């Protein structure tokens, strides 16, 4: 009986679960793409925000 209830619950919610997984993987892909972006596109403002001064 419990197996049948579990399978019915799985069948009802599988579409939502798959959509959540797809959205999560897309989010991870976007975050990794941002991390891999070339860092030499930084301007002087971003260096100042990060605490890196232009004076050596």
Secondary structure in CASP SS format (residue, H / E / C, confidence):
PFRMAT SS
TARGET T0000
AUTHOR 0000-0000-0000
METHOD secondary structure of the structure
MODEL  1
X C 1.00
X H 1.00
X H 1.00
X H 1.00
X H 1.00
X H 1.00
X H 1.00
X H 1.00
X H 1.00
X H 1.00
X H 1.00
X H 1.00
X H 1.00
X H 1.00
X H 1.00
X H 1.00
X H 1.00
X H 1.00
X H 1.00
X H 1.00
X H 1.00
X H 1.00
X H 1.00
X H 1.00
X H 1.00
X H 1.00
X H 1.00
X H 1.00
X H 1.00
X H 1.00
X H 1.00
X H 1.00
X H 1.00
X H 1.00
X H 1.00
X H 1.00
X C 1.00
X C 1.00
X H 1.00
X H 1.00
X H 1.00
X C 1.00
X C 1.00
X H 1.00
X H 1.00
X H 1.00
X H 1.00
X H 1.00
X H 1.00
X C 1.00
X C 1.00
X C 1.00
X C 1.00
X C 1.00
X C 1.00
X C 1.00
END
